[in-house]
Amino acid sequence: MRISKERVLAISRSLVENLLKEGLITYQAKKELLVSKIESTAIDELQVEDRLNAEVKEIMKRYEKEMEAKGTDYQKMFQMVKKQLIKERDLIV
């Protein structure tokens, strides 16, 4: 993940504060519960690329010997597989 969890928490708190202050949302429960929900959703979305990279690495392991035999560039193939999965799954990373 490219951003720390602490930074995500700070951004989540700021977002909730600003939305409440501007009257764009109303929330009856504890404010920290809303912050926590926003934080967990943001972290989950930010980890999409991490999970995708791990999956691509697993795919690449299966074809490692073939790629070595053919002299395939690992990084280029990694990016090609990653782009293909992003396209197939309609992901935003």
C-alpha positions in Angstrom: 0.0 0.0 0.0 1.4 3.3 -1.0 0.0 5.3 1.9 0.4 4.5 5.6 -2.6 3.4 7.7 -2.0 6.3 10.0 -2.4 8.7 7.0 -5.6 7.0 5.9 -7.0 7.5 9.4 -6.1 11.1 9.4 -7.7 11.6 6.0 -10.8 9.8 7.2 -11.1 12.0 10.2 -10.6 15.1 8.2 -13.2 14.0 5.6 -15.8 13.3 8.3 -15.1 16.6 10.0 -15.5 18.5 6.8 -18.6 16.7 5.6 -20.3 17.3 9.0 -19.1 20.9 9.2 -20.4 21.7 5.8 -23.7 20.0 6.5 -23.3 17.6 3.6 -24.0 14.6 5.9 -25.8 14.0 9.1 -24.8 11.2 11.4 -26.5 10.1 14.5 -24.1 7.5 15.9 -20.6 8.2 17.2 -18.4 10.1 14.8 -15.5 7.6 15.4 -17.7 4.8 14.1 -18.1 6.6 10.8 -14.4 7.4 10.7 -13.6 3.8 11.2 -16.0 2.7 8.4 -14.4 5.1 6.0 -10.9 4.2 7.0 -11.5 0.4 6.6 -13.2 1.0 3.2 -10.3 3.2 2.0 -7.7 0.7 3.2 -9.5 -2.1 1.4 -9.5 -0.1 -1.8 -5.9 0.9 -1.5 -4.9 -2.8 -1.0 -6.5 -3.8 -4.3 -3.2 -3.3 -6.1 -1.2 -5.2 -3.4 -3.5 -8.2 -3.8 -3.3 -8.0 -7.6 0.5 -7.9 -7.5 0.6 -10.9 -5.3 -1.7 -12.8 -7.6 0.4 -11.9 -10.7 3.5 -13.1 -8.8 1.8 -16.5 -8.3 0.8 -16.7 -11.9 4.4 -15.8 -12.9 5.8 -18.6 -10.7 3.8 -21.2 -12.7 5.5 -20.1 -15.9 8.9 -19.3 -14.5 10.8 -22.2 -16.2 9.2 -21.5 -19.6 10.0 -17.8 -19.3 13.6 -18.5 -18.4 14.0 -20.9 -21.4 12.6 -18.4 -23.8 14.5 -15.5 -22.2 11.3 -13.5 -21.5 11.8 -10.3 -19.6 10.1 -10.8 -16.2 9.1 -7.2 -15.6 7.6 -6.8 -19.0 5.6 -10.0 -18.6 4.6 -9.0 -15.1 3.2 -5.7 -16.4 1.4 -7.5 -19.3 -0.3 -10.0 -17.0 -1.2 -7.2 -14.5 -2.7 -5.1 -17.3 -4.7 -8.0 -18.6 -6.1 -8.8 -15.1 -7.0 -5.2 -14.6 -8.8 -5.1 -17.9 -10.6 -8.4 -17.4 -11.8 -7.4 -13.9 -12.5 -3.8 -14.7 -10.3 -2.7 -11.7 -9.1 0.8 -10.9 -5.6 0.8 -9.4 
